[in-house]
């Protein structure tokens, strides 16, 4: 057997950011990575103080709340994600799906590299599904909270806030098919202006009451948390809003690199957030009623309208980041086999992350608009906001514990101590947010449960189909001997058969020969494998085996951030010396129709029916592999699962 090529044992990861471009990448990261966490000052402190149930707040409550916000930013964002999580990358990529793919391969020397660990997979899927649940709320609460500043300028604006929010959200989703390459260039500078504004407004508020800086002492937060009883514990649900979007720092690491994100956070975002929260708290200490929007109270009244416009633009940027993040995570889930194939449109040739997925976009739009109309105000949406993100961060903490031990090789005691701190903090936030369950917290959890269920059904169905197809495979030499014995003619041309198996005769080939009583003179069997890494080194893309005269099997490897493209693979095969005529190629693909097993041993009927619906509505194999439609022959067959 002749073998050319090599499987990528260590696929190529994301290249390091060139030294001279770190600052430019940090500016770009401001517009994509920090939109969500950067707009949280619009509503967080107001909601935290309002959660106490008191119309008048005392000094201990204000300093305690501010201290909890500041130290949450430090522990969750600075330590957990910036200092620890960003050390754990899947060849440059971050996020819970990339982390799940990395850890599910298992530790080197401990079992097969493709071994799947049930715990890692379940935790990773739960976290990914929860991110979707949060993603439909972020645009609604962000835009609503920005426009509510108009009511401060004049109460006559109040009836128009909800309609204006809906219009902005609809336009935001409508523009997605056009891509964001052009407007994306403005995201960084806009958010730089936004963070500078946050810092300047905060400094102005602190100037009114500098004693608020005492909240930097964590003792104020601990005292308020311990002495305030159940009420102070429940406000953690509001405190947590200050770190919504922190997971995005890790998820977008592959787009910008670790250093630019760290630079943007420590030199711009974190200082400006702390200043703004402190400025708001200072005004409250100085007598500003908590019923007012404490963020807009920082602004001189004459500049309120420009600030509302800037805030609205910032929330649109934040919402855009959430939507594109949902597109990217969906592609990862598809490539890893947890969602059916969907039509993915590349909206820009300059950036691989510039994609559009219509089903995801329109589903998010319908749900987001529905939530906006149902909850009507940002304070009401806050009840539904946070529980999904806090649960996702808890899932991250569990996976990070495994990563610290197995990937980073840290001392087990240090890993356990850090993980315990993260898990305790995350559990506190999850429990506090659970108090909002009946007030709207059930919404993202229900969405997450539905998405996780669909992922599990699809994955289970694919495994069941694969088990049936594998059982039908014949050895190559036995199949070819039978062809020769029966006198099956070999007609001119090259046939390419797409297969899910790494060995044996593809069922679509056997069916073709059985019914057409002929086989092409040259045959290429192609198996595409999506590896649990973001990118595969092009040098290790292809492995070709010669099964018989003019009969070759090609193993093609892609990362979960790449899109398969088969025609260039055939060119690569020909360039390696294999005798195929690229002008006379016919592609053969199979399309399974799933039916229930008659012996009652298959999947539950409801699961089989749901999987069948998902498969029928999946994108065409021709689109997924970029096959030329005028050269494709699709062969249908029934598979009983």
N, C-alpha and C positions, 0 to 999 in steps of 0.2 A: 504493500500500500504506500503510495507516494503522498507525502504531506508537505504542503508549502504554507508558510505563515506561522504565526504563533499567537496564542491567546494572551491577552494582556493580563499578566499576573499583577502588575501594578499599573493600571491605566493612568493616562495623563490627567492630571487635575487642572484646576484653574490656575493660570499663571499668576505669579506675584505681581503686585502693582509696581510699576517702575518708580524708582525713587523720586524722580522729578514730578510725578503726576499725583502724588499722595494728596496734596492740598486740593487739586482740581477734583479728584475723586471724593474727597471729604465734602466739598461743596455740592457735588451731585447727590451724595448720600443724604444731605439735608432734605432734598425734595422728595426722595423715595422712601427712605428708611424711617425718618423721624416725624412724618406727618401726623400719625395718630397720637403718639405720646406728646407731640409738640402742641396739639390743640386741646389737650386735657385741662389746662388752666382755665378754659372757658367755663367749665362747669364743676370741676372737682371740689374745690374748697367750699363753694356754696352748698353743694349737696352734702358734704361732710358735716358742716355746721348745722344744716337743716335737719339732718338725721337725728340730732340730739333731741329734737322735739321741744326745745326751749326757744321762746321768742327773743329772750335776752341771754347772751352768752357771757361767761366770766373769763377772766384772764387765763385761768388754768385750762379751760376748755379750748381756747384759741391756740395757746402755746402747745398744748398737748396734741391737738389736731395737726398743726403745722409740723411739729416734730415727727409725728407718725408718717406724714407725707414725705418729708425730707429723707428719713431713714429707710422708708420703703424704696425710694428711688436709689438709695445707696446699696441696700442689700440685694434687692431683686434685679435692678438693672446693672448697676456698676459692678457688683461682685459676681452674681450668678451668671448673667448673660455676657457682660463685657469681659470679665476676668477669667471665668471658667468655661462657659459654653463655647466661646469662640476659639478655644484651644482644641475643641473636638469638631473637626471638619471631615466631611466625606469627600476627600480629594478637592478641597476648596469650597464645597457647598455646605450650607447649614440648613437649619429648620428641622422640624420633627420628622418629616418624611425621609430626609437624607440621613438623619440620626438613626431612625428605625432600620433603614437599609444597611447602614454601616454595622450596627450592632447585631442584626439578624444573621450576618455572615459568621458570627462566632469568633472566638479568640483563636489566634494562630496556634496551631498545634492541638486544638481541642475540637476534633470532629471536622466534618466537611465544611469548606468555605461557604457553601450555599445552605448550610443547615439553618433552618428557621426556628427561632425560639418563640414559643407561643406567647410568653409574657411580653417580650419586646414588641411583637406584632400587635397584640391586643392594645397595649398602652399607646403605641404609635398611631394606630388607627383611631383610637378614641380621641387622642389629641388633635389629629388632623381634622376629624369630623367636627370637633368643638370650634376649631378656627373658622370653619364655614358658618357655624351658628353665630359667631361674633361678627363675621364679615358683613352680614346683612343689616346689622344694627349700627355699625360705625358710621356709615354715610348719613343715616337719619339723625342720630344724636349730634353729630358734628355740625351739620348744616343748620339744624334747628337751633342749637345753642349759639351759633354765630349770629343768626338773624334776629334772635330774641333781643339783641342789643338795640334794635330799632324801637322797641317799646319803651326803652328808657328815654330815648330822645323825644318821643311823642307817643302817647297811648293810642292815638289815632292809627298808628301803624299796626297795632296788635292784630286786627282781623286779617291782615294780609301776610302775616308771617308764615302760617301753614301753607297757603297756596303758593307763596314764593318758594318755600322749601321744596314742595313737590315739583314745581317747574324746574328748579335747578337740578334736582335728582334725576328727573326724566331726561333732561339735556345731557347730563353726565353719562348716563348709560347709552343714550343714542349715539354719542360721539365715539364710543368704544370701537366699532367696526373700522373706523378710519385710522385707528392706531394713535399712539401718544408720542411719537418720535419728535414732532415739532414742538408741541406744548411742553414736552418733558425737558427740553433745554431751559425752560423758564422756571422749572420747579425749584432748582437749587437756589438761584438768586432771590426768588420770592420768599422761600422759607428762611433765607438768611436775614432778609428784612423783617420777617415775622419774629424770629427769635431775638433780633436786636430790639424790636419794639417791646417784646415781653420783658427783656432785661431793663430797658429804660423806664417802662411803666412801673416795674417792681421797685427800682431805685427811688422813684418819686414817692411811692407809698412808704417805703422804709424810712425815708427822710422825715415823714410825719411822726413816726414812732419807732426810733431805732431799737428800743428795748425788745422788739419782736425777735431780734437775732438770738435771743436766749434760747429759742426753740432748736438751735443747732445742737444743744445738749440733749442726748437721747433720754435723759432722766425724765424730762417733761412728758415725753410720749409714754414711757413706761408707767409713770405715776398716774397719768390720766387713764390709761388702759386698765390698770389694776384697781384704782380707787373708784372709777366710774361705774363698776358693775356691768350688768348686761348691756346697758345703753352704750357705754363706751366701746364695748366689744363689737356691737352691731355696726358701729360707724366704720369699722374696718371695711365693710362692703363699699362705702363711699371712698375711703382712703385708697382702695385698690384701683380706682379709676385713674390715678396718677401714673400708673405703669401700664395701662392698656396700650398695646403697641410695642412693648419691650421685646416680645417674641420676634417681632419683625427685624430687630437688629441682628438676630441670629439667622433668620430665614434668608435675608438679603446679603449675607456675607459673601456668597459666591459672585454676586454682581459687582461688588465694590472692594472686597478684600477686608481683612481684619483691621489693618492700620488706619485706613481712612475713616471707618466707622468709629473706631476708638478715638481718633483725633476729633472728629465732629462732636462726639458725645462729651468728652471731658473739657474741651476748650470752648464750645459754643452752647450746646443743648442743655447739659446739666446745670451750668452756672445760671443760664437765663431762666430755666424753670424754677430753680430755687429762689432766685431774686423775685420772680413774679408771684409765687405762692407767698413768700414772706411779705411782699408789698400788699397783697390782698389782706393777709392776716393783720398787718399793721393798721390798715384802715378800719377793720372791724374793732380792733382794740381802741381805736380813736373815736368809735361811736357809729360807724356805718351800719345800718340795719342789715341783718343777714337775709332778710326777705328780698333785698335788692341783689342784682347780679354783681358780685364782688369784683369780678374781672373788669367789667365796664366802668365800675366806680373809680378805677385807677385813672381813667382817661379824662382829660379836660373836656367839658361838654361841647365846646366848639369843634373838637376833633373827633367826636363820637362817630359821625357818619363815615369819615375815612377809615376809622378803626374797624367799623362793622364790615366795610367793603374788604379790607385786608383780611379780617378774620374769616369772611366767607370764602375768599380765594384760598386761604390756608386750609380750610376744611375740605374744599374741593380737592386740593392736592392730597390731603390725608385720605379721602375717600377713593381717589384714583389709585393710590398705593395699595389699598385693601383689595380693590377689584383686580388689579393686575397680579397681586399676590395670589388671589383665588385661581386665576388662570394658570399661573406657574405651578401651584400645588396640584391642580387637576391634571396637568400634563404629567407630573411625576407619578401620580397615582395610576394613570393609564399605563405608563411605561412599566411600572412595577407590577401590573396585573391586578389592580384593585378596583378599577373602574372600566367600563366598556369603552371601546374606541369612540372618540368624538372628533368632529371636524375641527381642526386647528388651523387657523390662518396666521401666517407670519406677516405682521403689519409693517415690518421694517427690515431691510437687509443689513442694517448696521448693528442691530442688537438682537441676539438670540432670544432674550427675554421679552421682546416686543411681539406678543402673540395675542390672538383674540379667539375666544371660544364662545360661540353664539348661545348655546344651551345654558351655559353658566351665567352669561351676562343677562339674558332675559329673565331667567329664574330669579337671580339676585334682585333685578329691578322690580319685579312683581312683589316679592316678599318685602323689600325695603320700603316701597311706596305703601304697601298694606300696613306695615308697622307704623309708619309715619302718620297715616290717617287714624289708626287705632289709638295710638298713645298721645298724639297731638302736641305734647310739650317735651322738652329735653329732660326735665326732672322726672317725668313719668317713664321715659325710655331708660333712665338710669337704673330703674328697678330690674329691667331685663338685661342690662348691660353689666358685664363684669363676671358673671358666674361662669360663662363659657371660657373666658380668657383665664380666669384663676384655675379652673380645672385643667386647661391645657398646660399651664405652667407647672401644675402638680405632676402631670404626666412627664413633662420635661425633666423634672427633678429625679423621678425614678430612673429614667434613662441615663441621666447624667451620672448617677451613682455607678451604674454599670460601666459607663464610659471612663470615669475617673480610674476605676480599677483595671479595666481590661485594655482600654485604648491609650490612656495617658500613663498607665503603670504607676500610679501614685500609691503611697502606703495605704493599706486597707483601713487603718485607724483614721488617717486624715480624710480619706474618701468618705468613710462612714460619718465622721463629725460634720463635714461640710454638707453632705447630703441630708443629714438629720436636721441641720439648721434650715436648709432650703425647704424641706418637706414640712417642718413645723410651721414656718411662715406661710407656705402655700396652703396648708390645711386650715390655718386660721382664717385666711381670706376666703377659702371655699365655704367654710362653715358660716362665716359672716354673710357672704353673698347668698347662701341658701335661705336666709331669712326672707329674701325677696322673691322666693319661688312663686308664691301665689299672686304677687303683684306684677308678674311678667317674666320672672326668671325661668319659668317653664318653657318660654318660647325658644331660646337658643338651644336648650337641652333637648327639646323635642326635635328640632331641626337636625341637631347633631346625631341623635339616636336614629333618625331616618336615614341619614347619609351613611353612618357606620353600618347600618343594616344592609343597605344596598351594596356597600363595598364587600361585606362578608358573603352575601348571596352571589355576587358576581364571581368572587374568587373561588367559592365552593363549587359553583357551576362549571367554571373553567377546568378545575381539577377533575370533576366528574367526567366531563367531555374528553379530557386528555386521557383519562384512564381507559375509556372505551376505545378511543382511537389507537392507543398503544397496543391494546389487546388484538387489534386487527393487523398490525404490521407484519409483513413477511420479510425474511432475510433477502438481501439484494441478490445474492448469487442463486438462490433457489428460484426467485422470480425471473431472473434473466434466463436461467436454464429452461424454465417452463415456456417462456416466449419462444426460444429457439426450437424447442420440441414441438410446439404447436404451429410453427411456421409463421408467426406474427411478423409482418413486414416492417422494416425500419425505413420510414419515409424521410426525404430530405428536410433539413431545417434543424433548429435548436428549440427544445422544449424546456421551460423553466417551471419546476413544480415547487410551490411554497409549502413547507411542512412545519408542524409543531414538534416533530420528533428529531432526535439527533442520530437515529439509526433506523434501519429497515426501509421498506417501500412505503412511501406516502399513500394513504388510502385513495387520494384523488388520482394518483397515477394508476393504481390498480383498477379503479373504476373506469378510467379513460381507456385503458387497454381492453378491458372486458367488453365495453360497449362499442368502441370504435375499431377494435381489432387491428390496431396499428400503434407504432411508437416511433417518435422522431429518431433520426440517426444520431443526434447528439442530445444528451440529457444532462441538465444541471438541477440538482435538488438543493434548495436553499432553506436553511433554518436560521431564523433571526433570534438572537438571545439578548434580552435586555439585562445588563449587568447591574448589580446594586452599587454602582458608582456613577457620578454625574456624567463623566466623559471618558471615552475609550481612546487611547492613543491611536491615531490613524495608522501607524505602522503595525498595530496589532488588531486591526479591524477584521481581517479575513483569514480564515484557515480553509484550505481546499484539500480534499482527499479524493484520490482516484479509485473509484469502486470497481470499474471495469473499463474496457475499451470505449472511449467516447461517453463515459458515464462518470460524472463527478458530483461530489457532495460538498457544498460550501457552508461553513459555519461563519455567520456574520455577527459581530458583537457591537452593540451600542450601549451608551450610558443612558440613565433615565432622564437626562436633560437633553438628549439628542433625538432627532426625528429620523427614522429609518428612510433610506432612499436606495432602492434596489438597482435601477438602471446603471448608476455609476459603479456598483459592485460588479456587474457583468463586464464593464470596461476594464476594471481592475483584474478580473479573472483572465480576460483575453490578453492583457498586457503581461501577465505572468507566463504566457506561452501556451495556454489551452486553446484548442482549435474550435472556437465558436464563432458563428457569423452573426454579428450584432444587428445586421439588417434583416435577418430572417429568424426572429425570436418570437415565440408564443408563450405567454405566461398562463399557467393553469393554477387556479385557486379553488379551494373548497368552501362551501357555505353550508354549515350544519343547520338542520331544522331539529330542534330539541323536542323529543316526545317522552312521555313517562314510560318507565319500565313496567312490563306486564307482570313480573314476578314479585312486585312490591318491595324490592330490595334497594331501590334507588333513593334519590332525594325526596323529601316530603313534597306532596303535590303542590302546595302553595309556593314552595321555594323553586320548584321546577318551572311553574307557570311564570313567576316573576323573572327568573333568569331568562326564560324564553322571550319575554317581552323586551328585556334589556338587550338581548342579542339581536333581535329583529330591528331594533332602532339604533344599533351601533353604526358607526361610520363604515363605509365600504373598505374592504381590504385594499382595493386598488388605490384609494385615497391615502390610506395609512402608510402604504409602502411606496407611494408615488409611482405606480405602474402606469404605463401608457394604455389608456382605456381601449384603444383600437386594436390592441394586441393581447387582450385578456380573454380567456375562456373560463367562465365560472361554472363549477359543477356542484350541484346540490345533492345532499344526502341526509338521511334521518339518523339521529343519534339518540338512543334511549338511555336516559340517565335517571 
